Amino acid sequence: MEPRSWLFLVLSGLATGASWICYFKALSIGDVNKVVPVDKMSTVLAALIAIALFGETSNLAVKLGGTAVITLGTFLMIEKQQSTGPEQQQDRTWLAYALGAAVFAALASILAKVGIEGVESNLATAIRTCVVLVMAWAIVAAKGKMGQAVHVDRYELVFLAASGIATGASWLLYYYAIAAGQVSVVVQVDKLSIVVSVLFARLAFNEKLSRRSAIGLALIVLGTAALAVWK
């Protein structure tokens, strides 16, 4: 592997780790149905950057139109709560972390696209995963939380392990798609996971969608479908 590939894959891993930190912090504060749509704004950022940097201008009108529809749908899903005092501050906090997750996720995709050129996708995924792993445990150690690892509830550990397996499978498929396809399209299709997230939030946490949010979700799906069909 060339030094350039190593550099961009490591940077992509660091951006992924930063995105995760912001994302899970946002989830610990806000509702899944609010955090996930903001995080999915990374698709819009990644698509626009890919069009500019990689010249992915085929069917440009469709791409820009689909991206605009997805953006509109995302804003419709972000419902502002009328609150004051500490609750209002909390609302601003989860939104800041969710936006941070979106920005870092977009950077991770773009950096990975550059670094994965000429590199087998599974190898590239393994390198990025190692970077995220080291980064995550370094943060845990720096915060003095290593001792808590042995006290994690077994029931929670099972779900964390299952989440890790699902993430690994998602990464393997996602970066293979990035290597073979257009970033501006792949990132949009990948973010259809929002449908699964919303459904799970309804079943597990009883987080219901309002009419406004349901329309927003429909627009996100419609915009993504347009990009996938007329790529």
GIGI-V786313 format. One record per residue. N is the residue number from 1. SS is DSSP state (A for helix, B for strand, O for the rest). OMEGA is omega as a letter, one per 20 degrees, with the letter a starting at -180 (* if undefined). D_CENTER is the distance of its C-alpha to the mean C-alpha in Angstrom with 1 decimal. Layout:
N:SS:OMEGA:D_CENTER, N:SS:OMEGA:D_CENTER
This chain:
1:O:r:27.0, 2:O:r:27.5, 3:A:r:26.7, 4:A:r:24.5, 5:A:r:22.2, 6:A:a:22.2, 7:A:a:21.4, 8:A:r:18.4, 9:A:r:17.0, 10:A:r:17.7, 11:A:r:16.1, 12:A:r:12.9, 13:A:r:13.1, 14:A:r:13.9, 15:A:r:11.0, 16:A:r:8.6, 17:A:r:11.0, 18:A:r:11.0, 19:A:r:7.4, 20:A:a:8.1, 21:A:r:11.3, 22:A:a:10.4, 23:A:a:8.0, 24:A:r:10.8, 25:A:r:13.4, 26:A:r:12.4, 27:A:a:12.5, 28:A:a:15.9, 29:A:a:17.2, 30:O:r:16.0, 31:O:r:15.8, 32:A:a:13.0, 33:A:r:14.0, 34:A:a:13.5, 35:A:a:10.5, 36:A:r:8.2, 37:A:r:9.6, 38:A:r:9.3, 39:A:a:5.6, 40:O:r:5.8, 41:O:r:8.3, 42:A:r:6.4, 43:A:r:7.9, 44:A:r:11.2, 45:A:a:11.3, 46:A:a:10.6, 47:A:a:13.2, 48:A:r:15.7, 49:A:a:15.6, 50:A:r:16.1, 51:A:a:18.9, 52:A:a:20.5, 53:A:a:20.3, 54:A:r:20.6, 55:O:a:22.9, 56:O:a:21.0, 57:O:r:23.3, 58:O:a:24.5, 59:O:a:24.7, 60:A:a:23.4, 61:A:r:24.6, 62:A:a:22.6, 63:A:r:19.4, 64:A:r:20.0, 65:A:r:21.2, 66:A:r:18.3, 67:A:r:15.8, 68:A:r:18.2, 69:A:r:18.3, 70:A:r:14.5, 71:A:r:14.8, 72:A:r:17.8, 73:A:r:16.4, 74:A:a:13.5, 75:A:r:16.3, 76:A:a:18.5, 77:A:r:16.2, 78:O:a:16.2, 79:O:a:19.7, 80:O:r:21.6, 81:O:r:23.7, 82:O:a:27.2, 83:O:a:27.7, 84:O:r:29.6, 85:O:a:30.0, 86:A:a:27.7, 87:A:r:25.6, 88:A:r:25.0, 89:A:r:24.0, 90:A:r:21.5, 91:A:r:19.9, 92:A:a:19.6, 93:A:a:18.1, 94:A:a:15.2, 95:A:r:14.4, 96:A:r:14.8, 97:A:r:12.4, 98:A:r:9.7, 99:A:r:10.5, 100:A:r:10.5, 101:A:a:6.9, 102:A:a:6.2, 103:A:a:9.1, 104:A:r:8.5, 105:A:r:5.3, 106:A:r:7.8, 107:A:a:10.5, 108:A:a:9.4, 109:A:a:9.5, 110:A:r:12.7, 111:A:r:14.3, 112:A:r:13.8, 113:A:r:15.4, 114:A:a:18.3, 115:A:a:18.7, 116:O:r:18.7, 117:O:a:21.6, 118:O:a:24.6, 119:O:r:22.8, 120:O:a:22.4, 121:A:a:18.8, 122:A:r:19.3, 123:A:r:20.9, 124:A:r:18.1, 125:A:a:15.6, 126:A:r:18.2, 127:A:r:18.7, 128:A:a:15.1, 129:A:r:15.1, 130:A:r:18.3, 131:A:r:17.2, 132:A:a:14.4, 133:A:r:17.1, 134:A:a:19.7, 135:A:a:17.6, 136:A:a:16.7, 137:A:r:20.4, 138:A:r:21.7, 139:A:r:20.2, 140:A:r:21.6, 141:A:a:24.9, 142:A:r:25.0, 143:O:r:24.7, 144:O:a:27.4, 145:O:a:25.5, 146:A:a:26.4, 147:A:a:29.2, 148:A:a:27.0, 149:A:a:25.5, 150:A:a:28.7, 151:A:r:28.8, 152:O:r:25.6, 153:O:a:26.6, 154:A:r:26.9, 155:A:r:25.5, 156:A:a:22.3, 157:A:r:22.3, 158:A:a:22.5, 159:A:r:19.3, 160:A:r:17.5, 161:A:r:18.9, 162:A:r:17.9, 163:A:r:14.3, 164:A:r:14.6, 165:A:r:16.4, 166:A:r:13.9, 167:A:r:11.1, 168:A:r:13.7, 169:A:r:14.7, 170:A:r:11.3, 171:A:a:11.1, 172:A:a:14.8, 173:A:a:14.5, 174:A:a:11.5, 175:A:r:13.3, 176:A:r:16.6, 177:A:r:15.5, 178:A:a:14.4, 179:A:a:17.8, 180:A:a:19.7, 181:O:a:18.3, 182:O:a:17.2, 183:A:a:13.8, 184:A:r:14.2, 185:A:a:14.6, 186:A:a:12.5, 187:A:r:9.1, 188:A:r:10.5, 189:A:a:11.9, 190:A:a:8.9, 191:O:r:7.4, 192:O:r:10.8, 193:A:r:9.6, 194:A:r:9.8, 195:A:r:13.5, 196:A:a:13.6, 197:A:a:11.9, 198:A:r:14.5, 199:A:r:17.2, 200:A:r:16.7, 201:A:r:16.8, 202:A:a:19.9, 203:A:a:21.6, 204:A:a:20.8, 205:A:r:20.7, 206:O:r:22.7, 207:O:a:20.2, 208:O:r:21.8, 209:O:r:20.6, 210:O:r:23.0, 211:A:r:24.4, 212:A:a:22.5, 213:A:r:19.1, 214:A:r:20.3, 215:A:r:21.2, 216:A:r:17.9, 217:A:r:16.2, 218:A:r:18.9, 219:A:r:18.4, 220:A:r:14.7, 221:A:a:16.0, 222:A:r:19.0, 223:A:r:17.3, 224:A:r:15.1, 225:A:a:18.3, 226:A:r:20.2, 227:A:a:18.1, 228:A:a:18.2, 229:A:a:22.0, 230:O:a:23.1, 231:O:*:21.1
